[in-house]
Amino acid sequence: MVRGDGLLTHDLLPGEKGPQDACGVFGVFAPGEEVAKLTYYGLYALQHRGQESAGIAASNGSQILVYKDMGLVSQVFDEAALSALTGHIAIGHARYSTTGGSTWSNAQPTLGPRHEGTVALAHNGNLVNTHELVELLAERTGPAGRRTGEIAQGNTTDTALVTALLDTPGTLEDSLRDLLPHLRGAYCFVVMDEGALYAARDPQGIRPLVLGRLERGWVVASETAALDICGASFVREVAPGEMIVIDEQGLRSEQVQEPAPKGCVFEYVYLARPDTRISGRSVNESRIEMGRRLAREHPVEADLVIPTPESGTPAAIGYAQESGIPYGQGMVKNAYVGRTFIQPSETIRQLGIRLKLNPLKEMIAGKRLVVIDDSIVRGNTQRAVVRMLREAGAAEVHVRISSPPVRWPCYYGIDFATRAELIANGLDPEEIARSIGADSLGFISQQGMVEATAQSAENLCVACFTGEYPVRLPDPTLLGKSVLEVKREEAEQAALAVAAPTPTPTTAPTEETPR
C-alpha cells in the first residue's frame, strides 16, 4: 500500500542514491516478556539499515501472527498493532529491497506453511543463486510449487524462495540444516516456528549478526546497538556458517558449514551505526581512524574541517585530530527528513540538497574547507555540496573520502548504482574533482581503510573496490533486483502459451465450398 506520510524527502537530486543497506533483522525468545515491543525497539535501532517496509511476526506457542506494512518502523506500528502480537517468540525486519521490488507483497517477515506447522523468516543480505533455487523448488514440488505460500501472493524475493524451500518433512531445524548449503551469497536469517527461534549466517559472514542475553531469554540482531536499546547484554557474534536454535530447552548451536570469513568492510565505512561493534571493533573508532589515515595520506592547507552530516562526522573528527586543522560544523542537517511518496515541486527540486543540508555561512565564508564524506557513488551529492559551499562564500573546497573509489556493484546486500553509473569507474580522482567542482579530491587507500578496521585483510570483503567477489557469481543476466520478477513473467507467458487453444487450420473458399 502506497500512501504519503507527510514527511519531507531528502531524495531531491535526480538520479542520485547513495549506498543503501539491505535490511535489519531482530529476533527474541523471552517467555514472560512483551516480545513484540522488544522487537519494535530493536527494529527502531536498526532503522538505518532499511526504510521501505517493516514487519513483526510473533508466536504464542500455537500460532504465528504477522503484521507488516510499507513505511518506517514508527509509521507501521502503534500500540494497538503491537498489543495484538502476543507470545514469547518474535522476529522483526526493516527492509531495503535488493531482490524484488519495494511492494507490500515483498515486505518481511515472510510466512509459509510446513508439513508440521508454519515458518516465518526475516533476511538480511542477498543471495546470488536465486535462479538455482527456483529450479530446486520446481524439482521438489513440480511447476505448481512455484505458486505456493507467499510466492502465490506475488512475493518475488529470494526470502520467499527460502521460505518455500523450508516446507520439507521433519523439523524446521532439519530443514534449515539441509537447505543452508544450497544457498550462495549473503544471508543472516532469523527464523521461527510456533515453538522455537532460529538464527543462521552464511559461511562468509558477510553481514553482521550478534547474540544477546536477556534476564529471561535471548536476542539475535543485526547490530549490537539493537541489543543495547532493549537491555540485552552482548554474548558473542553468530559465527559464519553457524545455526543457532533457541527453544524451551535453552540454546544450542551447530556449525552447519565450514567458515570462510569475508565480512563486509563497508559496514565499518558507512552501513553500521557508529555505536555498534563488529568483530570486537568499535565502528566509531574505525571511522575516526580512517579520518586520521586520510589526513596522513592526503594532507592539504586549510582553515576548517567539516563533515557531510552525519556519515562523514567520525572521519572528519579523525582528520582534524591528525592534521591539526580545527573541526567545525559547516552544514546543518534537517533531522526530520524521511521517506515520502510526495513528490517535491520543481521549485523545491531545484534547491536540490538544501532541503537536507544548509550551510552555516558565518562558519565557512572566506575559509579554505576540507569536506569529509564516506564515499562517492555517482557524484551528484558532492557536486551539489561543493556548489552550495561556494555560494556560501567558501574560498576553497577540498573533498576527502574515507573509502577508496567505488568501482564495482555489490551483489551481497548493498544497493549501489550500476557499474556504468559509478563515477569512479570512468574517471580518475583528478577528473572526479573537476566533475564535482572541488579544488582537490583524495580517497583513503584500501590498505589504510582495512587497517583502520583492525581486522585481517583476508577476512574482509572489498569487492566493491576491487571487483574480486568472494562468492562466485552467476551470469550477469541472472543477477539484479528484478531477476525473479522477470522469471515470473517468463513462466506466466510460457503457461499461457501452453494453455492457449491450438488454432484450427482453415482454407480459402472454393467453388465447391459454400461461402
Residue pairs with C-beta under 8 A, 6 or more apart in sequence:
1 69
1 70
1 104
2 70
2 341
3 70
3 341
4 340
4 341
4 342
5 71
5 72
5 75
5 338
5 339
5 340
5 341
6 340
6 342
7 336
7 337
7 338
7 339
7 340
8 334
8 336
8 337
8 338
8 340
8 344
8 355
9 337
9 338
9 339
9 340
9 342
9 344
9 355
10 334
10 337
10 353
10 355
10 356
11 17
12 344
12 348
12 349
12 351
12 352
12 353
12 355
12 356
13 352
13 353
13 380
13 381
13 384
14 349
14 380
15 378
15 380
15 421
16 377
16 378
16 380
16 381
17 377
17 378
17 415
17 417
18 375
18 377
18 381
19 266
19 270
19 271
19 375
19 377
19 406
19 410
19 414
19 415
19 416
20 96
20 414
20 415
21 48
21 49
21 50
21 96
21 271
21 413
21 414
22 49
22 50
22 96
22 98
22 124
22 125
22 126
22 186
22 207
22 413
22 414
22 415
23 49
23 50
23 93
23 94
23 95
23 96
23 108
23 122
23 123
23 124
23 125
23 222
23 413
24 43
24 46
24 47
24 48
24 49
24 50
24 93
24 94
24 124
24 221
24 222
24 223
24 226
25 46
25 91
25 92
25 93
25 122
25 123
25 124
25 188
25 189
25 190
25 209
25 220
25 221
25 222
26 39
26 42
26 43
26 46
26 91
26 92
26 93
26 122
26 190
26 219
26 220
26 221
26 222
26 226
27 39
27 89
27 90
27 91
27 92
27 122
27 190
27 191
27 192
27 197
27 199
27 219
27 220
27 221
28 35
28 38
28 39
28 42
28 89
28 90
28 91
28 197
28 214
28 217
28 218
28 219
28 220
28 230
29 35
29 88
29 89
29 196
29 197
29 217
29 218
29 246
29 247
30 38
30 88
30 214
30 216
30 217
30 218
30 219
31 88
31 216
31 217
31 248
32 88
32 216
33 88
33 214
33 216
33 217
34 82
35 58
35 85
35 87
35 88
35 89
35 90
36 56
36 58
36 82
36 83
36 85
36 86
36 87
36 90
37 82
38 90
38 214
38 219
38 230
39 56
39 58
39 90
39 91
39 92
40 56
40 73
40 77
40 82
40 92
41 229
41 230
42 92
42 219
42 221
42 226
42 227
42 229
42 230
43 54
43 56
43 73
43 92
43 93
43 94
43 226
44 73
44 74
44 229
45 221
45 223
45 225
45 226
45 228
45 229
45 230
45 273
46 94
46 221
46 222
46 223
46 225
46 226
47 72
47 73
47 94
48 273
49 94
49 96
49 124
49 222
49 223
49 271
50 93
50 94
50 95
50 96
51 72
51 94
51 96
51 338
51 339
52 70
52 95
52 96
52 97
52 102
52 339
53 68
53 69
53 70
53 71
53 76
53 93
53 94
53 95
53 102
53 104
53 106
53 107
53 108
54 68
54 69
54 71
54 72
54 73
54 75
54 76
54 77
54 92
54 93
54 94
54 95
54 107
55 66
55 67
55 68
55 69
55 76
55 92
55 93
55 95
55 107
55 108
55 109
55 122
56 66
56 67
56 68
56 77
56 82
56 85
56 90
56 91
56 92
56 93
56 109
57 64
57 65
57 66
57 67
57 85
57 90
57 91
57 92
57 109
57 111
57 120
57 122
57 192
58 64
58 65
58 85
58 86
58 87
58 89
58 90
59 65
59 87
59 88
59 89
59 90
59 120
59 192
59 193
59 194
59 195
60 86
60 87
60 88
61 87
61 88
61 194
61 195
62 194
63 118
63 194
64 111
64 118
64 120
64 192
64 193
64 194
65 84
65 85
65 86
65 87
66 109
66 111
66 120
67 76
67 77
67 81
67 84
67 85
68 76
68 93
68 104
68 107
68 108
68 109
69 75
69 76
69 104
69 107
70 76
70 102
70 103
70 104
70 107
71 339
72 338
72 339
73 94
88 217
89 192
89 195
89 196
89 197
90 192
91 109
91 120
91 121
91 122
91 190
91 191
91 192
91 197
92 109
92 122
93 107
93 108
93 109
93 122
93 123
95 102
95 106
95 107
95 108
96 415
97 106
97 157
97 415
97 481
98 126
98 413
98 414
98 415
98 481
99 126
99 127
99 130
99 156
99 157
99 158
99 159
99 481
99 483
99 484
100 106
100 155
100 156
100 157
100 158
100 159
100 160
100 481
100 482
100 484
100 485
101 156
101 481
101 482
101 485
103 154
105 150
105 153
105 154
105 155
105 156
106 155
106 156
106 157
106 160
108 121
108 122
108 123
108 157
108 159
109 120
109 121
109 122
110 120
110 121
110 122
110 149
110 150
110 155
110 157
110 159
110 160
110 163
111 118
111 119
111 120
111 149
111 150
111 163
112 118
112 119
112 120
112 121
112 148
112 149
112 150
112 160
112 163
112 164
112 166
112 167
113 119
113 148
113 149
113 167
114 166
114 167
114 168
114 172
114 175
114 193
115 167
115 168
115 169
115 170
116 171
117 172
117 193
117 194
118 193
118 194
119 163
119 166
119 167
119 172
119 191
119 192
119 193
120 191
120 192
120 193
121 159
121 162
121 163
121 166
121 189
121 190
121 191
121 192
122 159
122 189
122 190
122 191
123 157
123 158
123 159
123 162
123 187
123 188
123 189
124 186
124 187
124 188
124 207
124 209
124 222
124 413
125 185
125 186
125 187
125 188
125 202
125 206
125 207
125 412
125 413
126 158
126 185
126 186
126 411
126 412
126 413
127 133
127 158
127 162
127 183
127 184
127 185
127 186
127 187
128 184
128 185
128 411
128 412
128 471
128 472
128 473
128 474
128 479
129 182
129 183
129 184
129 185
129 474
130 158
130 161
130 478
130 483
130 484
131 474
131 478
131 483
131 487
132 182
132 184
132 474
133 158
133 161
133 162
133 165
133 182
133 183
134 146
134 161
134 484
134 487
136 165
136 182
137 145
137 146
137 161
137 164
137 165
138 145
138 146
140 165
140 168
141 148
141 164
143 491
145 164
146 491
148 164
148 167
149 155
149 160
149 163
149 164
149 167
150 160
150 163
150 164
151 160
151 161
151 164
156 482
156 484
156 485
156 488
157 484
158 185
158 484
161 484
162 179
162 183
162 187
162 189
165 179
165 182
166 172
166 175
166 176
166 179
166 191
167 175
168 174
168 175
168 178
168 179
172 191
172 193
172 196
172 198
173 196
173 198
173 243
173 245
176 189
176 191
176 198
176 200
176 243
176 256
177 243
177 254
177 256
180 200
180 243
180 256
180 257
181 256
181 257
183 202
184 471
184 472
185 202
185 206
185 411
185 412
185 471
186 202
186 204
186 206
186 207
186 264
186 412
186 413
186 471
187 200
187 201
187 202
187 207
188 199
188 200
188 201
188 202
188 207
188 208
188 209
188 222
188 238
189 198
189 199
189 200
189 201
190 197
190 198
190 199
190 220
191 197
191 198
191 199
191 200
192 198
195 247
195 248
196 245
196 246
196 247
197 218
197 220
197 245
197 246
197 247
198 243
198 244
198 245
198 246
199 209
199 211
199 220
199 238
199 243
199 244
199 246
200 238
200 242
200 243
200 244
200 256
201 207
201 209
201 238
201 239
201 240
201 241
201 242
202 240
202 241
202 257
203 240
203 241
203 257
203 258
203 259
203 260
204 240
204 260
204 261
204 262
204 263
204 461
204 470
204 471
205 237
205 239
205 240
205 241
205 259
205 261
205 262
205 263
206 262
206 263
206 264
206 412
206 413
206 461
206 470
206 471
207 222
207 264
207 267
207 412
207 413
208 222
208 223
208 237
208 263
208 267
208 272
208 276
208 278
209 220
209 221
209 222
209 237
209 238
210 220
210 221
210 222
210 223
210 224
210 227
210 234
210 235
210 236
210 237
210 238
211 218
211 219
211 220
211 234
211 235
211 236
211 237
211 238
211 244
212 218
212 219
212 220
212 221
212 224
212 227
212 232
212 233
212 234
212 235
213 219
213 232
213 233
213 235
214 230
214 231
214 232
217 246
218 246
218 251
219 226
219 227
219 230
219 232
220 238
220 244
221 227
223 272
223 273
223 276
223 278
224 234
224 275
224 276
224 277
225 273
225 275
225 276
227 233
227 234
228 275
234 277
237 278
237 279
238 244
239 255
239 259
240 259
240 260
240 261
241 255
241 256
241 257
241 258
241 259
241 260
242 253
242 254
242 255
242 256
242 259
243 253
243 254
243 256
244 251
244 252
244 253
245 251
245 252
245 253
245 254
260 470
261 459
262 459
262 460
262 461
262 470
262 471
263 278
263 279
263 455
263 459
263 460
263 461
264 271
264 412
264 413
264 414
264 460
264 461
265 449
265 450
265 453
265 455
265 460
265 461
265 462
266 403
266 410
266 414
266 464
267 278
267 283
268 278
268 281
268 283
268 286
268 287
268 290
268 449
268 452
268 453
269 287
269 290
269 374
269 375
269 402
269 403
269 449
270 311
270 374
270 375
270 403
271 414
272 278
272 283
273 283
274 283
274 284
274 287
274 314
275 283
275 284
276 283
277 283
279 455
279 459
280 454
281 453
281 454
281 455
284 314
286 452
286 453
286 454
287 314
287 315
287 318
287 374
287 402
287 452
288 314
288 315
288 317
288 318
288 321
289 318
289 451
289 452
290 314
290 315
290 318
290 402
290 403
290 444
290 448
290 449
290 452
291 314
291 315
291 316
291 317
291 318
291 319
291 320
291 321
291 322
291 372
291 402
292 318
292 319
292 321
292 322
292 452
293 318
293 322
293 444
293 445
293 448
293 449
293 451
293 452
294 315
294 318
294 319
294 372
294 400
294 401
294 402
294 442
294 444
294 448
295 318
295 319
295 320
295 321
295 322
295 323
295 400
296 322
297 442
297 444
297 445
297 448
298 400
298 440
298 442
298 443
298 444
299 323
300 370
300 398
300 400
300 440
300 442
301 368
302 325
302 367
302 368
302 369
302 370
302 396
302 398
303 325
303 326
303 367
303 368
303 369
304 325
304 326
304 327
304 328
304 330
304 363
304 364
304 367
304 368
304 369
304 370
305 316
305 319
305 320
305 323
305 325
305 326
305 327
305 328
305 369
305 370
305 372
306 316
306 327
306 328
306 329
306 330
306 331
306 363
306 364
306 369
306 370
306 371
306 372
307 313
307 315
307 316
307 317
307 371
307 372
307 373
308 331
308 357
308 371
308 372
308 373
308 374
308 381
308 385
309 329
309 331
309 332
309 333
309 357
310 333
311 373
311 374
312 371
312 372
312 373
312 374
312 402
315 372
315 374
315 400
315 402
316 327
316 370
316 372
317 327
319 325
319 370
319 372
319 400
320 326
320 327
321 327
323 370
325 370
328 363
329 360
329 363
330 359
330 360
330 363
330 364
330 369
330 371
330 389
331 357
331 358
331 359
331 360
331 385
331 389
332 357
332 358
332 359
332 360
333 356
333 357
334 355
334 356
334 357
334 358
337 355
337 356
344 355
348 355
352 384
352 388
353 381
353 384
353 385
353 388
354 388
357 385
357 388
359 388
359 389
359 391
359 392
361 392
361 393
364 389
364 392
364 393
364 394
365 392
365 393
365 394
366 393
366 394
366 395
367 394
367 395
368 394
368 395
368 396
368 398
369 389
369 394
369 396
369 397
369 398
370 398
370 399
370 400
371 382
371 385
371 386
371 389
371 397
371 398
371 399
371 400
371 438
372 400
372 401
372 402
373 381
373 382
373 385
373 399
373 400
373 401
373 402
374 401
374 402
374 403
375 401
375 402
375 403
375 406
376 382
376 401
376 405
376 406
376 423
376 424
376 432
376 436
377 406
377 416
377 417
377 421
377 422
377 423
378 417
378 421
378 422
378 423
379 423
379 432
379 435
379 436
382 399
382 436
382 438
383 435
383 436
383 437
386 397
386 399
386 436
386 437
386 438
387 437
389 397
390 397
390 437
396 439
397 437
397 438
397 439
398 438
398 439
398 440
398 441
398 442
399 433
399 436
399 438
399 440
399 441
399 442
400 441
400 442
400 443
401 441
401 442
401 443
401 444
402 444
402 449
403 443
403 444
403 449
403 465
404 443
404 444
404 445
404 446
404 449
404 465
405 424
405 429
405 432
405 443
405 465
406 416
406 422
406 424
406 464
406 465
407 419
407 422
407 424
407 425
407 464
407 465
407 467
408 419
408 422
408 425
408 463
408 464
408 465
408 466
408 467
409 416
409 417
409 418
409 419
409 422
409 464
410 416
410 463
410 464
411 469
411 473
411 479
412 461
412 463
412 471
414 464
415 481
416 422
416 464
419 425
423 432
423 435
424 432
427 435
429 441
429 442
429 443
430 441
432 441
433 439
433 440
433 441
446 462
446 465
446 466
447 457
450 457
450 460
450 462
453 460
461 469
461 470
462 468
463 469
463 470
473 479
507 513
509 515
